[in-house]
């Protein structure tokens, strides 16, 4: 029994299609893996940058708190100075009346 030529042609065409699909799938899979690796690297870089930014924000927050403490102390000193100057003026004014 001989195989018809059109059957052989159909089988060769089908095999070629299957090979093309497998090759394309493999290439796409490699491209996807490469893209996934690149995405993972970028996410890792972003995580590192976020950690650095968090540290900087924490440092700046501490500096702002210290600065605010200095401002509060300066305000109290200025208020005390104003009260002292007022008291000195009252003493001087009272001392000339004697």
Protein Blocks (a to p, Z undefined) as FASTA:
>chain_A
ZZdfklmmmmmmmmmmmmmmmmmmmmmmmmmmmmmmmmmmmmmmmmmmmmmmmmmmmmmm
mmmmmmmmmmmmmmmmmmmmmmmmmmmmmmmmmmmmZZ
